[in-house]
Amino acid sequence: MPKKNAVNDLHSISDVTKIIATLVKARDKLKEDTAELEITINTNKTQLKSMDAEIKIKQVELDTLRKEKEKRDAEEKAEKEREAKLRADIEAKIREEFEIKKRVEEEMQRQKQQLQQLQQLQQLQQDIPETELTKKSSGKKKDPKEKEVKEPKEKEPGTEAVKRKAIPKTVKTQLWNKFFTEDNAKGKCQVCSKEIKMSDFEAGHIIASANGGSDNLDNLTPLCGQCNKSMGTQSVYEFKKTYFPEDTCDILGMALEQSNNISP
């Protein structure tokens, strides 16, 4: 029995030794695996750090690109605004120069007309014989013994010298509204072409009322105070026939077209 027990003990020791050897191998294997795992972990950490650094670099690059794009967009917007402002300034300048040119042309035309009228008046003054009025204005005294010789004057239809009829204020207001709201001869005296203000506005019959002319607006024309005063007892047609003969046909024709009572 003792011998058998000893053999069993030897087997037990052998088994324990094997188990210990197995455990040692397992421990060594675990150490190796742990070392490899640590190496892998460290490698991964290094790679992660490298990737983080690359991500940060890419992020910086993206931020730089975004800022550059925003800067370019702002510059393009500012350039478009400058171009729009420049275009608007050029268009405004062109319109202003056009208006100035138009006003200059109108002023030159008005001065040209006034010059023509002045030349016509000067020519008429040379052609008309000296009268009582011109003698007084020139400072000459009339001889009391000298008798004025009156020459008979030819009368034409619609142009007889008669006393001018007063025009009602309501009719004058209608005439003002007509000539100052329509495009024709807007705001100008129809005799001297001078600009008329409301305070200096007058009206005159083209054909005298005693000769068939009516208070109809078509037989009335705007006048400035000076021309209205200078006409005296004459109608507009008579006055223009005397001092502006080239306009007589036009102004008479306008009135006659609207009148059934007057024939030219």
Order of alpha helices (4+ residues) and beta strands (2+ residues): alpha-alpha-alpha-beta-beta-alpha-alpha-alpha
